[in-house]
């Protein structure tokens, strides 16, 4: 979480600095307006992401079909994500699932089919949240007049896009492993039922 906050802070400083040196009209575009507009855009996109997460958790999560093709991760995709270095950076991504009551930073009960099923559902809900946040972030461009789009809205949108894309990739990578564990537990359970 701290690394994410540091990343956001560094991006804010970069945006402010670039605006300071390459502003369209230094008289109109003073340093305080630059800092304030960048911070307001950043806070607004974070609030939008948080609202999206709350709404998905309340209205959508329980209706998700975790077995739909959209959520299924193939071995080929898992290997591709691995080549992108997902294993190196996924540990640094914040686990905001704790806020909703389900931490996803480690598997608490690897032998429970119900727990793994709930984990997969949380993973799918997280993915949908990040996808919507990634796309919806575009509205940040319209907070200020469009003449400032390239100064605040677009750079903040790009940062938000990548900070949502990385968790999507991590969730999908982890879901492949979870699905393998779930299938094994399901098979074990059906074998026990047959024996009885």
The 8 nearest C-alpha neighbors of each residue, nearest first, counted from 0:
[[1, 93, 3, 2, 4, 92, 91, 94],
 [0, 2, 4, 3, 5, 93, 6, 91],
 [1, 3, 5, 0, 4, 6, 91, 92],
 [4, 2, 6, 0, 1, 5, 7, 93],
 [5, 3, 7, 1, 6, 2, 8, 0],
 [4, 6, 2, 8, 3, 7, 9, 1],
 [7, 5, 3, 9, 4, 8, 2, 10],
 [6, 8, 4, 10, 5, 9, 11, 3],
 [7, 9, 5, 11, 10, 6, 4, 12],
 [10, 8, 12, 6, 11, 7, 5, 13],
 [9, 11, 13, 7, 12, 8, 14, 6],
 [10, 12, 8, 14, 9, 13, 15, 7],
 [13, 11, 9, 15, 10, 14, 16, 8],
 [12, 14, 10, 16, 11, 15, 17, 9],
 [15, 13, 11, 17, 16, 12, 18, 10],
 [14, 16, 18, 12, 13, 17, 34, 33],
 [17, 15, 19, 13, 18, 14, 12, 20],
 [18, 16, 14, 20, 19, 15, 21, 13],
 [19, 17, 22, 15, 21, 16, 20, 14],
 [18, 20, 16, 17, 22, 21, 15, 30],
 [19, 21, 17, 18, 22, 16, 15, 25],
 [20, 22, 18, 19, 17, 23, 16, 25],
 [23, 21, 18, 24, 19, 20, 25, 28],
 [22, 24, 25, 21, 28, 18, 27, 147],
 [23, 25, 26, 27, 22, 28, 29, 21],
 [26, 24, 28, 27, 29, 22, 23, 19],
 [27, 25, 24, 28, 29, 23, 22, 30],
 [28, 26, 24, 25, 29, 23, 32, 22],
 [27, 29, 25, 26, 24, 32, 33, 22],
 [30, 28, 32, 31, 27, 25, 26, 33],
 [29, 31, 33, 32, 34, 19, 28, 15],
 [32, 30, 34, 33, 29, 35, 36, 28],
 [31, 33, 35, 29, 30, 34, 36, 28],
 [34, 32, 30, 31, 36, 35, 15, 37],
 [33, 35, 31, 37, 32, 36, 15, 38],
 [36, 34, 32, 38, 37, 33, 31, 39],
 [35, 37, 39, 33, 38, 34, 32, 40],
 [36, 38, 40, 34, 35, 39, 151, 33],
 [39, 37, 41, 35, 40, 36, 42, 34],
 [38, 40, 36, 42, 41, 37, 35, 43],
 [41, 39, 43, 37, 38, 42, 36, 44],
 [42, 40, 38, 44, 43, 39, 37, 155],
 [41, 43, 45, 39, 44, 40, 38, 46],
 [44, 42, 40, 46, 41, 45, 39, 47],
 [43, 45, 47, 41, 46, 42, 48, 136],
 [46, 44, 48, 42, 47, 43, 49, 41],
 [47, 45, 49, 43, 44, 48, 50, 42],
 [46, 48, 44, 50, 45, 49, 43, 51],
 [47, 49, 45, 51, 132, 46, 50, 44],
 [48, 50, 46, 52, 51, 47, 45, 53],
 [51, 49, 47, 53, 52, 48, 46, 54],
 [50, 52, 48, 54, 49, 53, 55, 47],
 [51, 53, 49, 55, 50, 128, 54, 56],
 [54, 52, 50, 56, 51, 55, 57, 49],
 [53, 55, 57, 51, 56, 52, 58, 50],
 [56, 54, 59, 52, 58, 57, 53, 60],
 [55, 57, 53, 60, 54, 58, 52, 59],
 [56, 58, 54, 55, 53, 59, 60, 61],
 [59, 57, 55, 54, 56, 60, 61, 62],
 [58, 60, 55, 62, 61, 56, 57, 63],
 [59, 61, 56, 124, 62, 63, 55, 58],
 [60, 62, 63, 59, 58, 56, 120, 57],
 [63, 61, 59, 60, 64, 58, 65, 124],
 [64, 62, 60, 61, 65, 59, 120, 124],
 [63, 65, 66, 67, 62, 70, 120, 61],
 [64, 66, 67, 63, 70, 120, 123, 119],
 [67, 65, 64, 71, 68, 70, 69, 63],
 [66, 68, 69, 65, 64, 70, 71, 63],
 [69, 67, 71, 70, 66, 72, 65, 64],
 [68, 70, 67, 71, 66, 72, 65, 64],
 [71, 69, 68, 67, 65, 72, 66, 123],
 [70, 72, 68, 69, 66, 73, 67, 65],
 [73, 71, 175, 70, 76, 171, 74, 77],
 [74, 72, 76, 75, 77, 71, 175, 78],
 [73, 75, 77, 76, 78, 72, 175, 79],
 [74, 76, 78, 73, 77, 79, 72, 80],
 [77, 75, 79, 73, 78, 74, 80, 72],
 [78, 76, 74, 80, 79, 75, 172, 81],
 [77, 79, 81, 75, 76, 80, 74, 82],
 [78, 80, 76, 82, 81, 77, 75, 83],
 [81, 79, 83, 77, 82, 78, 85, 76],
 [80, 82, 78, 84, 85, 83, 79, 77],
 [83, 81, 79, 84, 80, 78, 85, 77],
 [84, 82, 80, 81, 85, 79, 86, 78],
 [85, 83, 81, 82, 86, 87, 80, 88],
 [84, 86, 81, 87, 88, 83, 89, 80],
 [87, 85, 84, 89, 88, 81, 90, 169],
 [88, 86, 85, 84, 89, 90, 91, 81],
 [87, 89, 91, 90, 85, 86, 84, 92],
 [90, 88, 91, 92, 86, 85, 169, 87],
 [89, 91, 88, 92, 87, 86, 104, 93],
 [92, 90, 89, 88, 93, 2, 0, 3],
 [91, 93, 89, 90, 94, 0, 166, 3],
 [94, 92, 0, 95, 91, 3, 1, 90],
 [95, 93, 96, 104, 103, 97, 92, 102],
 [94, 96, 97, 98, 93, 99, 102, 103],
 [97, 95, 102, 101, 99, 98, 94, 103],
 [96, 98, 102, 100, 101, 95, 99, 94],
 [97, 99, 96, 100, 95, 101, 102, 94],
 [100, 98, 96, 97, 101, 95, 56, 102],
 [99, 101, 97, 98, 96, 102, 95, 103],
 [102, 100, 97, 96, 99, 103, 98, 121],
 [101, 103, 97, 96, 104, 100, 94, 105],
 [104, 102, 105, 96, 94, 101, 106, 118],
 [103, 105, 102, 94, 106, 90, 93, 96],
 [106, 104, 103, 107, 102, 108, 109, 94],
 [107, 105, 108, 109, 103, 104, 115, 118],
 [106, 108, 105, 109, 114, 102, 103, 110],
 [107, 109, 110, 111, 106, 114, 115, 112],
 [110, 108, 111, 106, 107, 115, 114, 180],
 [111, 109, 108, 112, 184, 115, 114, 180],
 [110, 112, 114, 113, 109, 108, 115, 184],
 [111, 113, 115, 114, 184, 116, 181, 110],
 [114, 112, 116, 111, 115, 117, 118, 181],
 [113, 115, 117, 111, 116, 112, 118, 108],
 [114, 116, 118, 112, 117, 113, 181, 119],
 [117, 115, 113, 119, 114, 118, 112, 120],
 [118, 116, 120, 114, 115, 119, 113, 121],
 [117, 119, 115, 121, 116, 120, 114, 122],
 [118, 120, 122, 116, 117, 121, 115, 123],
 [121, 119, 117, 123, 122, 118, 124, 65],
 [122, 120, 124, 118, 119, 123, 125, 117],
 [121, 123, 119, 125, 120, 124, 170, 118],
 [124, 122, 126, 120, 125, 121, 119, 127],
 [125, 123, 121, 127, 126, 60, 122, 128],
 [126, 124, 122, 128, 123, 127, 121, 129],
 [125, 127, 123, 129, 167, 128, 124, 130],
 [126, 128, 130, 124, 125, 129, 131, 123],
 [129, 127, 125, 131, 126, 52, 130, 132],
 [128, 130, 132, 163, 126, 131, 127, 133],
 [131, 129, 133, 127, 132, 128, 126, 134],
 [130, 132, 134, 128, 133, 129, 135, 127],
 [133, 131, 129, 135, 48, 130, 134, 136],
 [132, 134, 160, 130, 131, 136, 163, 135],
 [135, 133, 131, 136, 132, 137, 130, 160],
 [136, 134, 132, 137, 131, 133, 138, 47],
 [135, 137, 138, 134, 156, 133, 132, 139],
 [136, 138, 135, 139, 156, 140, 134, 153],
 [139, 137, 140, 136, 141, 135, 142, 152],
 [140, 138, 152, 137, 141, 142, 136, 40],
 [152, 139, 141, 138, 148, 153, 142, 137],
 [140, 142, 139, 143, 138, 145, 144, 152],
 [143, 141, 139, 140, 144, 40, 152, 138],
 [142, 144, 141, 145, 147, 140, 148, 152],
 [145, 143, 146, 147, 141, 142, 148, 140],
 [146, 144, 148, 147, 143, 141, 140, 149],
 [145, 147, 144, 148, 149, 143, 150, 23],
 [148, 146, 150, 145, 149, 144, 151, 143],
 [147, 149, 145, 152, 150, 146, 140, 153],
 [148, 150, 153, 147, 151, 152, 154, 146],
 [151, 149, 147, 148, 18, 152, 154, 153],
 [152, 150, 37, 154, 148, 153, 149, 155],
 [140, 153, 151, 148, 139, 155, 154, 156],
 [152, 154, 156, 149, 155, 148, 140, 151],
 [155, 153, 157, 156, 151, 152, 158, 149],
 [156, 154, 158, 152, 157, 153, 159, 151],
 [155, 157, 153, 159, 154, 158, 136, 137],
 [158, 156, 160, 154, 159, 155, 153, 161],
 [157, 159, 155, 160, 161, 156, 162, 154],
 [158, 160, 162, 156, 157, 161, 155, 163],
 [161, 159, 133, 157, 163, 158, 162, 156],
 [162, 160, 164, 163, 158, 159, 165, 157],
 [161, 163, 159, 160, 164, 165, 158, 166],
 [164, 162, 129, 161, 160, 165, 133, 166],
 [163, 165, 161, 167, 166, 162, 160, 168],
 [164, 166, 168, 167, 163, 162, 161, 169],
 [167, 165, 169, 168, 164, 163, 170, 92],
 [168, 166, 164, 170, 126, 165, 169, 171],
 [167, 169, 171, 165, 166, 170, 172, 164],
 [170, 168, 166, 172, 171, 167, 89, 173],
 [171, 169, 167, 173, 172, 168, 122, 166],
 [172, 170, 174, 168, 173, 169, 167, 72],
 [171, 173, 169, 170, 174, 77, 175, 168],
 [174, 172, 170, 176, 175, 171, 169, 177],
 [175, 173, 177, 171, 176, 172, 178, 170],
 [174, 176, 178, 173, 72, 177, 172, 179],
 [177, 175, 179, 173, 174, 178, 180, 172],
 [178, 176, 174, 180, 179, 175, 181, 173],
 [177, 179, 181, 175, 180, 176, 174, 182],
 [178, 180, 176, 182, 177, 181, 183, 175],
 [179, 181, 177, 183, 178, 182, 184, 176],
 [180, 182, 178, 184, 183, 179, 112, 177],
 [183, 181, 185, 179, 184, 180, 178, 186],
 [182, 184, 180, 186, 181, 185, 187, 179],
 [185, 183, 187, 181, 186, 182, 112, 188],
 [186, 184, 182, 188, 187, 183, 181, 189],
 [187, 185, 189, 183, 188, 184, 182, 190],
 [186, 188, 184, 190, 185, 189, 183, 191],
 [187, 189, 185, 191, 186, 190, 184, 192],
 [188, 190, 192, 186, 191, 187, 185, 193],
 [191, 189, 193, 187, 192, 188, 186, 194],
 [192, 190, 194, 188, 189, 193, 187, 195],
 [191, 193, 189, 195, 190, 194, 188, 187],
 [194, 192, 190, 195, 191, 189, 188, 187],
 [193, 195, 191, 192, 190, 189, 188, 187],
 [194, 192, 193, 191, 190, 189, 188, 187]]
